[in-house]
Amino acid sequence: MNQSTKKHARRGRIFPEIQWTPEEKARRKAEREAFHQRCQVIFNEVYTKLIEDHYGWYIAIEPLSGEYFIDSDKETAHKKARQAHPNSIHCVFCLNETGACGTI
């Protein structure tokens, strides 16, 4: 039997007991978007004063406190934010024209 005709058992979900309703999915998506918007506001405020001296660096923003942490290394910026706010979620942007990290 060659590889293309060989039958495989279909694998199921990793956690089949977790089945989110469309309402739950929409709620989670709205929460993510609201979080990103709070971070984006802080990014837009500090962007102009940081981009000249730190172009291409990374900025980790913790939106509840308004604090941000910059570093030339993405992981280091992430670690700085986590050390200062270990129980908070933060968002990482790149100090460039778009704020996006990485390539598409």
N, C-alpha and C positions, 0 to 999 in steps of 0.2 A: 504494500500500500504506500503510495507516495504522500508527501506532506499535504497536498491540496485536497485529497479525498479523505484524509484521516478525520474521524469524528472526535470532537472534544466535548466534554461535559461543560455546559454553560455554567459559569460561576455567578453566584448571586452577589447581593450587596454585602459590604463588610459588616454593617450594622443594620440588618433588616428591620429591627424594631423601631428604628428612627425613620419615620415617614412624615415629613413636614407638609402641612396643608398649604395651598396657594396663598392663603392669608399670612401664614407664618413666613413664607418665603418673601412676600412683599414687605412685611414688617422688618425683616432682617436687612433687606436691600435698602429700605428707607433709612434705617439706622446707620448703615455703612456710608450712604451718601451724605447724611447729616454730619457724621464724623469727619469725612473728607472735606466738606465745606468749611467746618470750623478750623481745620488745619490750613486750608487754602487761604482763608482770611489772614491768618498770622503770617503765612508765607508771603502773601502780597504786600503786607506792611513792611517786612524786613528785607525783601528782595532787593530793592534799589540801593540800600546802603551796604549790602553785603556782596553783591555781584561784582563790583569793580575790583575788590581786593581778593575775592575768594571764588572766582569763576571756575566752575567744574567741581567745586567741593559739594559735600552733602550736608543737608540740614535735617535733623530729626526734631519734630515738633510734638510737644505734649499739649493738647488743646485746652485741657481743664485749667492748667496753671498759666498757660501762655508762654512757657519757657521753650527755648530751642537750643540745640546743641549742634555745632558745626565741626566738621573735620574733612580732611582731604580723602579719607578712607570711609566708605559707607558703613562698614561693620563697626568702626570705632565710634562714629557718630551715633549709631544704634546703641552701642554699649554705654555711652555716656548718658543717653536718655534713660536707659534701663536702670543704671546705677542711681540716678537722681529720683526716678519715679518707678520703682520696681513693680508696682501693682497697676500701672496705667498702660494703656495702649497709646502708641505714638505713630506718627506718619513720617516717612522719609521722602524728601524731595532732593533734586539736584539743582544747584545754583547755575542754571543755564536759561536759555530763552523760553523753554517750555516747562521746566520744573520736573520733567520726566527723567527717570533713572533707567539707564540701559538703552538698548536698541530694539526696534520692532522688526 
